[in-house]
Amino acid sequence: MSHTTVTTEKGTGWTIVRLSSRRGLNKLGTELLEVLRQEVLGALARADMRCLALVGEGGSFAVGADLREILKLCPDTAREFSDLGNSIFRALERSEVFVVAGIDGFCLGGGLDLALAVDWRLGTVRSVFGHPGADLGLITGFGGTQRLSRLIGAKSALSWFLTADRMSGQEAYRCGFLQELCPTEDFQSRFSETVERFASEPLSRLVECKRLIGMAEHPGMRGG
Amino acid sequence: MTDRNGEVRYEVRDRIGVITLSRPEKRNALTLSMFGQLSAAVSEAGGDRDVRVLVVMGDGKDAFCAGDDLTELLSHDALTVRDFLIMAQGILTRLEGLPIPVIAAVEGFALGGGLELALACDLILSSDRARLGLPETNIGIIPGLGGCIRLPRRVGLGRAKEMIFSGRIVEAPEAFSMGLVDAVFPSDTFREDCLEYARKLSRKSASSLALAKSAVLKGVEASLEAGLALERESFAYCFALPDAREGIRAFLEKRDPKFGQD
Protein backbone atom coordinates (compact mmCIF):
# COMPACT_ATOMS: atom_id res chain seq x y z
CA MET A 1 0.00 0.00 0.00
CA SER A 2 1.52 3.25 -1.13
CA HIS A 3 1.53 6.13 1.35
CA THR A 4 2.60 8.62 -1.27
CA THR A 5 -0.07 10.59 -3.09
CA VAL A 6 -0.17 12.92 -6.07
CA THR A 7 -2.16 16.15 -6.16
CA THR A 8 -2.41 18.57 -9.06
CA GLU A 9 -2.93 22.33 -8.98
CA LYS A 10 -3.63 24.35 -12.11
CA GLY A 11 -3.12 28.02 -12.95
CA THR A 12 -2.71 30.17 -16.05
CA GLY A 13 -0.19 28.37 -18.24
CA TRP A 14 1.08 26.14 -15.46
CA THR A 15 0.37 22.91 -13.62
CA ILE A 16 2.02 21.90 -10.35
CA VAL A 17 2.15 18.18 -9.56
CA ARG A 18 2.81 17.61 -5.84
CA LEU A 19 4.07 14.42 -4.26
CA SER A 20 3.32 14.05 -0.58
CA SER A 21 3.26 11.23 1.93
CA ARG A 22 1.19 10.65 5.01
CA ARG A 23 4.34 9.36 6.62
CA GLY A 24 7.94 8.99 5.51
CA LEU A 25 9.50 9.86 2.18
CA ASN A 26 7.88 10.17 -1.24
CA LYS A 27 8.40 6.76 -2.85
CA LEU A 28 8.15 6.02 -6.55
CA GLY A 29 6.65 2.53 -6.47
CA THR A 30 4.57 0.97 -9.27
CA GLU A 31 1.23 2.17 -7.90
CA LEU A 32 2.41 5.75 -7.48
CA LEU A 33 4.10 5.79 -10.89
CA GLU A 34 0.83 4.72 -12.54
CA VAL A 35 -0.93 7.69 -10.94
CA LEU A 36 1.93 10.06 -11.72
CA ARG A 37 1.84 8.90 -15.33
CA GLN A 38 -1.87 9.82 -15.64
CA GLU A 39 -1.33 13.22 -14.05
CA VAL A 40 1.77 14.06 -16.08
CA LEU A 41 0.31 12.96 -19.42
CA GLY A 42 -2.90 14.85 -18.61
CA ALA A 43 -1.00 18.02 -17.74
CA LEU A 44 1.22 17.81 -20.83
CA ALA A 45 -1.89 17.49 -23.00
CA ARG A 46 -3.47 20.73 -21.70
CA ALA A 47 -3.82 23.20 -24.55
CA ASP A 48 -2.47 26.28 -22.76
CA MET A 49 0.38 24.56 -20.88
CA ARG A 50 3.70 26.34 -20.69
CA CYS A 51 5.24 25.15 -17.44
CA LEU A 52 4.78 21.83 -15.67
CA ALA A 53 6.34 21.79 -12.21
CA LEU A 54 6.99 18.75 -10.01
CA VAL A 55 7.54 19.24 -6.31
CA GLY A 56 7.88 16.99 -3.28
CA GLU A 57 6.54 17.86 0.16
CA GLY A 58 7.45 16.74 3.64
CA GLY A 59 11.25 16.61 3.47
CA SER A 60 11.79 14.76 0.22
CA PHE A 61 11.44 15.39 -3.49
CA ALA A 62 11.32 11.67 -4.07
CA VAL A 63 13.36 8.55 -3.42
CA GLY A 64 13.12 5.26 -5.29
CA ALA A 65 10.48 2.63 -4.76
CA ASP A 66 9.91 0.95 -1.43
CA LEU A 67 12.70 -1.61 -1.14
CA ARG A 68 10.17 -4.27 -0.11
CA GLU A 69 8.67 -3.86 -3.57
CA ILE A 70 12.08 -3.89 -5.27
CA LEU A 71 13.03 -7.07 -3.40
CA LYS A 72 10.21 -8.94 -5.18
CA LEU A 73 11.43 -8.08 -8.68
CA CYS A 74 12.88 -10.64 -11.07
CA PRO A 75 14.60 -9.68 -14.36
CA ASP A 76 11.31 -9.65 -16.32
CA THR A 77 9.34 -7.57 -13.82
CA ALA A 78 12.36 -5.32 -13.32
CA ARG A 79 12.29 -4.59 -17.06
CA GLU A 80 8.57 -3.69 -16.85
CA PHE A 81 9.20 -1.48 -13.83
CA SER A 82 12.00 0.28 -15.70
CA ASP A 83 9.72 0.76 -18.76
CA LEU A 84 7.01 2.31 -16.59
CA GLY A 85 9.37 4.91 -15.12
CA ASN A 86 11.06 5.55 -18.45
CA SER A 87 7.71 6.13 -20.19
CA ILE A 88 6.95 9.03 -17.80
CA PHE A 89 10.44 10.48 -17.75
CA ARG A 90 10.81 10.29 -21.52
CA ALA A 91 7.45 12.04 -21.95
CA LEU A 92 8.62 14.89 -19.70
CA GLU A 93 11.85 15.17 -21.61
CA ARG A 94 10.31 15.13 -25.08
CA SER A 95 7.33 17.33 -24.27
CA GLU A 96 6.93 20.78 -25.75
CA VAL A 97 6.37 22.16 -22.28
CA PHE A 98 8.99 23.57 -19.94
CA VAL A 99 9.38 21.20 -16.98
CA VAL A 100 10.63 22.31 -13.55
CA ALA A 101 11.52 20.29 -10.45
CA GLY A 102 11.34 21.91 -7.01
CA ILE A 103 13.59 19.93 -4.68
CA ASP A 104 13.60 20.41 -0.92
CA GLY A 105 14.95 17.39 0.92
CA PHE A 106 15.92 13.89 -0.18
CA CYS A 107 16.36 13.36 -3.91
CA LEU A 108 17.76 9.86 -4.18
CA GLY A 109 17.70 6.87 -6.53
CA GLY A 110 14.54 6.94 -8.65
CA GLY A 111 13.79 10.45 -7.38
CA LEU A 112 17.16 11.60 -8.72
CA ASP A 113 16.29 9.97 -12.06
CA LEU A 114 13.00 11.88 -12.12
CA ALA A 115 14.76 15.18 -11.42
CA LEU A 116 17.19 14.44 -14.25
CA ALA A 117 14.38 14.22 -16.81
CA VAL A 118 13.23 17.82 -16.31
CA ASP A 119 14.51 21.06 -17.84
CA TRP A 120 15.11 23.15 -14.72
CA ARG A 121 16.11 22.01 -11.23
CA LEU A 122 15.66 24.35 -8.27
CA GLY A 123 16.98 22.91 -5.01
CA THR A 124 17.48 23.99 -1.41
CA VAL A 125 20.77 23.95 0.45
CA ARG A 126 19.50 21.27 2.84
CA SER A 127 18.63 18.89 0.02
CA VAL A 128 20.51 15.62 -0.35
CA PHE A 129 21.31 14.01 -3.69
CA GLY A 130 22.73 10.65 -4.69
CA HIS A 131 22.23 7.13 -5.90
CA PRO A 132 22.65 4.38 -3.31
CA GLY A 133 22.66 1.50 -5.83
CA ALA A 134 26.24 0.37 -5.16
CA ASP A 135 25.33 -0.17 -1.48
CA LEU A 136 22.19 -2.10 -2.43
CA GLY A 137 23.58 -4.34 -5.16
CA LEU A 138 21.60 -2.42 -7.81
CA ILE A 139 21.97 0.15 -10.49
CA THR A 140 19.37 2.73 -11.38
CA GLY A 141 16.64 1.71 -13.83
CA PHE A 142 15.04 5.03 -14.81
CA GLY A 143 17.79 6.59 -16.90
CA GLY A 144 20.05 8.07 -14.22
CA THR A 145 23.25 6.57 -15.61
CA GLN A 146 22.43 8.05 -19.01
CA ARG A 147 21.10 11.48 -18.09
CA LEU A 148 23.54 12.33 -15.29
CA SER A 149 26.51 11.53 -17.54
CA ARG A 150 25.09 13.76 -20.27
CA LEU A 151 24.46 16.53 -17.75
CA ILE A 152 27.69 16.68 -15.76
CA GLY A 153 30.16 14.57 -17.79
CA ALA A 154 30.66 10.81 -17.83
CA LYS A 155 33.45 10.60 -15.27
CA SER A 156 31.80 12.97 -12.80
CA ALA A 157 28.58 10.99 -13.10
CA LEU A 158 30.49 7.76 -12.61
CA SER A 159 31.83 9.03 -9.28
CA TRP A 160 28.22 9.48 -8.03
CA PHE A 161 27.41 5.86 -8.90
CA LEU A 162 30.68 4.26 -7.74
CA THR A 163 30.83 5.98 -4.36
CA ALA A 164 27.05 6.08 -3.66
CA ASP A 165 27.94 9.23 -1.71
CA ARG A 166 25.27 11.72 -0.71
CA MET A 167 25.83 15.19 -2.13
CA SER A 168 24.70 18.44 -0.55
CA GLY A 169 22.69 21.09 -2.37
CA GLN A 170 25.86 23.15 -2.63
CA GLU A 171 27.76 20.27 -4.29
CA ALA A 172 24.87 19.56 -6.64
CA TYR A 173 24.90 23.22 -7.65
CA ARG A 174 28.69 23.31 -8.09
CA CYS A 175 28.74 20.39 -10.51
CA GLY A 176 25.85 21.74 -12.56
CA PHE A 177 23.12 19.35 -11.45
CA LEU A 178 21.04 22.21 -9.99
CA GLN A 179 20.52 25.32 -12.08
CA GLU A 180 19.19 27.24 -9.08
CA LEU A 181 20.11 26.90 -5.39
CA CYS A 182 18.20 28.68 -2.64
CA PRO A 183 18.09 28.90 1.16
CA THR A 184 15.62 26.41 2.61
CA GLU A 185 13.40 29.09 4.14
CA ASP A 186 12.98 30.77 0.73
CA PHE A 187 11.95 27.59 -1.06
CA GLN A 188 8.18 28.16 -1.37
CA SER A 189 8.54 31.70 -2.67
CA ARG A 190 11.40 30.85 -5.04
CA PHE A 191 9.51 27.85 -6.37
CA SER A 192 6.38 29.94 -7.06
CA GLU A 193 8.47 32.67 -8.71
CA THR A 194 10.26 30.12 -10.91
CA VAL A 195 6.98 28.57 -12.05
CA GLU A 196 5.46 32.01 -12.71
CA ARG A 197 8.54 33.09 -14.63
CA PHE A 198 8.57 30.11 -16.98
CA ALA A 199 4.78 30.16 -17.34
CA SER A 200 4.97 33.76 -18.55
CA GLU A 201 7.94 33.31 -20.94
CA PRO A 202 6.93 32.88 -24.57
CA LEU A 203 6.78 29.09 -24.75
CA SER A 204 8.02 28.96 -28.33
CA ARG A 205 11.40 30.32 -27.26
CA LEU A 206 11.91 27.89 -24.39
CA VAL A 207 10.72 24.94 -26.44
CA GLU A 208 12.96 25.89 -29.34
CA CYS A 209 15.96 25.94 -26.95
CA LYS A 210 14.89 22.61 -25.51
CA ARG A 211 14.55 21.12 -28.99
CA LEU A 212 17.92 22.44 -30.20
CA ILE A 213 19.74 21.25 -27.08
CA GLY A 214 18.09 17.86 -27.56
CA MET A 215 19.38 17.79 -31.14
CA ALA A 216 22.87 18.66 -29.96
CA GLU A 217 22.69 15.51 -27.84
CA HIS A 218 24.77 13.37 -30.17
CA PRO A 219 27.76 11.41 -28.88
CA GLY A 220 30.33 13.95 -30.06
CA MET A 221 28.83 16.72 -27.95
CA ARG A 222 28.92 15.06 -24.55
CA GLY A 223 31.36 17.14 -22.65
CA GLY A 224 29.32 17.67 -19.54
CA MET B 1 72.17 0.18 -18.33
CA THR B 2 69.92 0.31 -15.32
CA ASP B 3 67.51 -2.46 -14.50
CA ARG B 4 64.19 -1.15 -15.69
CA ASN B 5 62.05 -3.79 -14.03
CA GLY B 6 60.43 -2.48 -10.90
CA GLU B 7 59.77 0.98 -12.27
CA VAL B 8 56.12 0.01 -12.28
CA ARG B 9 55.26 -1.99 -9.17
CA TYR B 10 52.03 -3.90 -8.72
CA GLU B 11 50.81 -5.30 -5.44
CA VAL B 12 47.50 -6.45 -3.98
CA ARG B 13 46.43 -5.96 -0.40
CA ASP B 14 42.94 -6.32 1.10
CA ARG B 15 41.36 -6.74 -2.37
CA ILE B 16 42.91 -3.49 -3.55
CA GLY B 17 45.41 -3.55 -6.39
CA VAL B 18 47.99 -0.78 -6.31
CA ILE B 19 50.09 0.19 -9.33
CA THR B 20 53.00 2.45 -8.37
CA LEU B 21 54.99 4.37 -10.97
CA SER B 22 58.48 4.45 -9.53
CA ARG B 23 61.08 6.51 -11.27
CA PRO B 24 61.24 9.33 -8.75
CA GLU B 25 64.44 10.93 -10.09
CA LYS B 26 62.52 11.71 -13.31
CA ARG B 27 59.19 12.56 -11.64
CA ASN B 28 57.95 9.11 -12.66
CA ALA B 29 58.01 10.04 -16.36
CA LEU B 30 56.97 7.04 -18.44
CA THR B 31 59.48 5.12 -20.53
CA LEU B 32 58.73 2.44 -23.10
CA SER B 33 59.66 -0.20 -20.58
CA MET B 34 57.29 1.32 -18.02
CA PHE B 35 54.41 1.17 -20.49
CA GLY B 36 55.18 -2.54 -20.91
CA GLN B 37 55.13 -3.06 -17.15
CA LEU B 38 51.94 -0.99 -16.83
CA SER B 39 50.32 -3.18 -19.47
CA ALA B 40 51.31 -6.32 -17.54
CA ALA B 41 49.91 -4.88 -14.30
CA VAL B 42 46.60 -4.00 -15.99
CA SER B 43 46.33 -7.56 -17.29
CA GLU B 44 47.12 -9.00 -13.89
CA ALA B 45 44.54 -6.80 -12.12
CA GLY B 46 41.95 -7.59 -14.81
CA GLY B 47 42.49 -11.33 -14.44
CA ASP B 48 42.21 -11.42 -10.65
CA ARG B 49 38.63 -11.71 -9.40
CA ASP B 50 39.73 -10.86 -5.88
CA VAL B 51 40.85 -7.38 -6.89
CA ARG B 52 37.86 -5.09 -6.31
CA VAL B 53 39.47 -1.69 -6.80
CA LEU B 54 42.64 -0.59 -8.60
CA VAL B 55 44.67 2.44 -7.49
CA VAL B 56 47.36 4.05 -9.65
CA MET B 57 49.87 6.25 -7.82
CA GLY B 58 53.32 7.76 -8.15
CA ASP B 59 56.31 7.01 -5.94
CA GLY B 60 57.17 9.94 -3.67
CA LYS B 61 55.58 13.30 -2.98
CA ASP B 62 56.94 15.13 -6.04
CA ALA B 63 54.89 13.67 -8.79
CA PHE B 64 52.17 11.28 -9.81
CA CYS B 65 53.71 11.29 -13.27
CA ALA B 66 55.29 14.14 -15.22
CA GLY B 67 54.39 12.65 -18.60
CA ASP B 68 56.09 10.54 -21.21
CA ASP B 69 59.86 10.56 -21.34
CA LEU B 70 59.98 11.74 -24.94
CA THR B 71 63.76 11.60 -25.26
CA GLU B 72 63.76 8.01 -24.14
CA LEU B 73 60.78 7.03 -26.27
CA LEU B 74 62.18 8.53 -29.45
CA SER B 75 65.58 6.93 -28.91
CA HIS B 76 64.09 3.58 -29.90
CA ASP B 77 64.96 3.42 -33.60
CA ALA B 78 62.24 1.02 -34.62
CA LEU B 79 59.47 2.91 -32.85
CA THR B 80 57.58 5.58 -34.73
CA VAL B 81 55.51 8.08 -32.80
CA ARG B 82 52.36 6.56 -34.27
CA ASP B 83 53.35 3.03 -33.19
CA PHE B 84 53.99 4.33 -29.70
CA LEU B 85 50.66 6.17 -29.49
CA ILE B 86 48.71 3.15 -30.71
CA MET B 87 50.40 0.95 -28.13
CA ALA B 88 50.09 3.40 -25.24
CA GLN B 89 46.50 4.42 -26.02
CA GLY B 90 45.58 0.74 -26.10
CA ILE B 91 46.98 0.24 -22.60
CA LEU B 92 45.06 3.24 -21.21
CA THR B 93 41.87 2.06 -22.90
CA ARG B 94 42.29 -1.39 -21.29
CA LEU B 95 42.87 0.28 -17.91
CA GLU B 96 39.71 2.36 -18.35
CA GLY B 97 37.72 -0.69 -19.44
CA LEU B 98 38.48 -2.83 -16.37
CA PRO B 99 35.18 -3.84 -14.74
CA ILE B 100 36.26 -2.40 -11.37
CA PRO B 101 36.68 1.18 -10.12
CA VAL B 102 40.08 2.55 -11.12
CA ILE B 103 41.41 5.42 -9.02
CA ALA B 104 44.26 7.80 -9.84
CA ALA B 105 45.91 9.07 -6.65
CA VAL B 106 47.62 12.29 -7.71
CA GLU B 107 50.26 13.75 -5.40
CA GLY B 108 52.44 16.50 -6.89
CA PHE B 109 52.62 16.85 -10.66
CA ALA B 110 50.34 15.12 -13.15
CA LEU B 111 51.38 16.57 -16.46
CA GLY B 112 50.90 15.62 -20.10
CA GLY B 113 50.85 11.84 -20.42
CA GLY B 114 50.69 11.66 -16.62
CA LEU B 115 47.39 13.55 -16.54
CA GLU B 116 46.19 11.53 -19.52
CA LEU B 117 46.86 8.37 -17.51
CA ALA B 118 44.83 9.84 -14.63
CA LEU B 119 42.01 10.82 -17.02
CA ALA B 120 41.71 7.20 -18.13
CA CYS B 121 40.90 6.29 -14.51
CA ASP B 122 37.32 6.50 -13.18
CA LEU B 123 38.11 8.74 -10.24
CA ILE B 124 40.92 11.21 -9.63
CA LEU B 125 41.83 11.88 -6.01
CA SER B 126 44.43 14.54 -5.41
CA SER B 127 46.48 15.95 -2.57
CA ASP B 128 46.12 19.61 -1.73
CA ARG B 129 49.52 20.14 -3.32
CA ALA B 130 48.71 18.51 -6.66
CA ARG B 131 49.35 20.38 -9.90
CA LEU B 132 47.71 19.14 -13.07
CA GLY B 133 47.97 20.19 -16.68
CA LEU B 134 48.34 19.33 -20.35
CA PRO B 135 51.27 21.59 -21.35
CA GLU B 136 51.87 19.93 -24.75
CA THR B 137 50.88 22.98 -26.80
CA ASN B 138 53.74 24.90 -25.15
CA ILE B 139 56.25 22.67 -26.94
CA GLY B 140 54.50 22.47 -30.28
CA ILE B 141 52.69 19.16 -29.89
CA ILE B 142 49.24 18.10 -28.63
CA PRO B 143 48.10 15.65 -25.96
CA GLY B 144 48.33 12.30 -27.75
CA LEU B 145 47.21 9.76 -25.17
CA GLY B 146 43.52 10.63 -25.09
CA GLY B 147 43.73 13.97 -23.27
CA CYS B 148 41.87 15.87 -25.99
CA ILE B 149 39.13 13.23 -25.87
CA ARG B 150 38.83 12.45 -22.17
CA LEU B 151 39.33 15.90 -20.62
CA PRO B 152 36.13 17.32 -22.23
CA ARG B 153 34.23 14.28 -20.96
CA ARG B 154 35.28 15.17 -17.44
CA VAL B 155 35.18 18.98 -17.27
CA GLY B 156 33.09 20.03 -20.30
CA LEU B 157 34.23 21.32 -23.69
CA GLY B 158 34.78 24.95 -22.67
CA ARG B 159 37.08 24.27 -19.74
CA ALA B 160 38.93 21.52 -21.62
CA LYS B 161 39.70 23.85 -24.51
CA GLU B 162 40.91 26.53 -22.14
CA MET B 163 43.28 24.09 -20.37
CA ILE B 164 44.62 22.54 -23.59
CA PHE B 165 45.03 25.81 -25.54
CA SER B 166 46.72 27.62 -22.66
CA GLY B 167 48.75 24.63 -21.50
CA ARG B 168 48.44 26.06 -18.01
CA ILE B 169 48.86 24.14 -14.80
CA VAL B 170 45.87 23.91 -12.47
CA GLU B 171 46.27 23.61 -8.70
CA ALA B 172 44.20 21.29 -6.51
CA PRO B 173 41.45 23.69 -5.34
CA GLU B 174 40.68 24.85 -8.87
CA ALA B 175 40.93 21.29 -10.20
CA PHE B 176 38.30 20.28 -7.63
CA SER B 177 35.98 23.19 -8.38
CA MET B 178 36.05 22.45 -12.12
CA GLY B 179 35.38 18.75 -11.57
CA LEU B 180 38.79 17.58 -12.79
CA VAL B 181 39.46 15.86 -9.46
CA ASP B 182 36.76 14.17 -7.41
CA ALA B 183 38.19 14.70 -3.92
CA VAL B 184 41.15 16.48 -2.33
CA PHE B 185 43.01 15.17 0.74
CA PRO B 186 45.80 16.73 2.83
CA SER B 187 49.27 15.89 1.56
CA ASP B 188 50.38 14.52 4.97
CA THR B 189 47.83 11.72 5.02
CA PHE B 190 47.27 11.42 1.29
CA ARG B 191 48.33 7.84 0.66
CA GLU B 192 46.35 6.49 3.62
CA ASP B 193 43.29 8.60 2.74
CA CYS B 194 43.34 7.22 -0.81
CA LEU B 195 43.63 3.64 0.39
CA GLU B 196 40.76 4.19 2.83
CA TYR B 197 38.68 5.60 -0.01
CA ALA B 198 39.52 2.50 -2.06
CA ARG B 199 38.62 0.19 0.86
CA LYS B 200 35.22 1.87 1.08
CA LEU B 201 34.58 1.10 -2.59
CA SER B 202 35.87 -2.46 -2.18
CA ARG B 203 33.03 -3.20 0.27
CA LYS B 204 30.33 -2.18 -2.20
CA SER B 205 28.58 -4.51 -4.62
CA ALA B 206 31.14 -5.47 -7.28
CA SER B 207 28.38 -6.32 -9.76
CA SER B 208 26.67 -2.94 -9.22
CA LEU B 209 29.94 -1.11 -9.75
CA ALA B 210 30.74 -3.05 -12.93
CA LEU B 211 27.23 -2.57 -14.37
CA ALA B 212 27.08 1.13 -13.46
CA LYS B 213 30.52 1.67 -14.98
CA SER B 214 29.65 0.06 -18.29
CA ALA B 215 26.20 1.71 -18.44
CA VAL B 216 27.77 5.15 -17.98
CA LEU B 217 30.83 4.73 -20.20
CA LYS B 218 29.14 2.76 -23.01
CA GLY B 219 25.87 4.69 -22.74
CA VAL B 220 27.50 8.07 -23.17
CA GLU B 221 28.88 6.97 -26.55
CA ALA B 222 25.42 5.94 -27.77
CA SER B 223 22.14 7.72 -28.46
CA LEU B 224 19.99 8.37 -25.39
CA GLU B 225 17.50 5.70 -26.54
CA ALA B 226 20.24 3.10 -26.92
CA GLY B 227 21.74 4.14 -23.58
CA LEU B 228 18.38 3.81 -21.82
CA ALA B 229 17.93 0.32 -23.29
CA LEU B 230 21.40 -0.69 -22.08
CA GLU B 231 20.65 0.63 -18.60
CA ARG B 232 17.30 -1.16 -18.47
CA GLU B 233 18.92 -4.50 -19.34
CA SER B 234 21.66 -3.90 -16.75
CA PHE B 235 19.02 -3.03 -14.13
CA ALA B 236 17.09 -6.21 -14.96
CA TYR B 237 20.30 -8.27 -14.80
CA CYS B 238 20.86 -7.11 -11.19
CA PHE B 239 17.88 -9.30 -10.24
CA ALA B 240 19.58 -12.40 -11.63
CA LEU B 241 22.61 -11.81 -9.36
CA PRO B 242 23.00 -12.40 -5.60
CA ASP B 243 24.04 -8.87 -4.54
CA ALA B 244 20.61 -7.21 -4.99
CA ARG B 245 18.91 -9.56 -2.53
CA GLU B 246 21.72 -9.26 -0.01
CA GLY B 247 21.92 -5.47 -0.36
CA ILE B 248 18.19 -4.86 -0.02
CA ARG B 249 17.75 -7.32 2.85
CA ALA B 250 20.70 -5.76 4.68
CA PHE B 251 19.11 -2.33 4.27
CA LEU B 252 15.71 -3.53 5.52
CA GLU B 253 17.38 -5.33 8.45
CA LYS B 254 19.46 -2.20 9.19
CA ARG B 255 22.80 -4.00 8.94
CA ASP B 256 25.85 -3.69 6.67
CA PRO B 257 25.61 -5.79 3.51
CA LYS B 258 28.07 -8.63 2.92
CA PHE B 259 28.68 -8.64 -0.80
CA GLY B 260 30.64 -11.27 -2.69
CA GLN B 261 31.29 -13.65 0.19
CA ASP B 262 31.30 -16.53 -2.29
Interface residues (C-beta under 8 A of the other chain):
Chain A: L67 R68 I70 L71 L73 C74 P75 D76 T77 A78 R79 S82 D83 N86 R90 G133 A134 D135 L136 G137 L138 I139 T140 G141 G143 G144 T145 Q146 R147 L148 S149 R150 I152 G153 A154 K155 S156 A157 L158 S159 F161 L162 T163 A164 R174 C175 E217 H218 P219 M221 R222 G223 G224
Chain B: P101 L119 D122 L123 R150 P152 R153 R154 V155 G156 L157 G158 A160 S177 G179 D182 K200 L201 K204 S205 S207 S208 L209 L211 A212 K213 A215 V216 L217 G219 V220 E221 A222 S223 L224 G227 L228 E231 R232 E233 S234 F235 A236 Y237 C238 F239 A240 L241 P242 D243 A244 R245 E246 G247 I248 R249 F251 L252 P257 F259
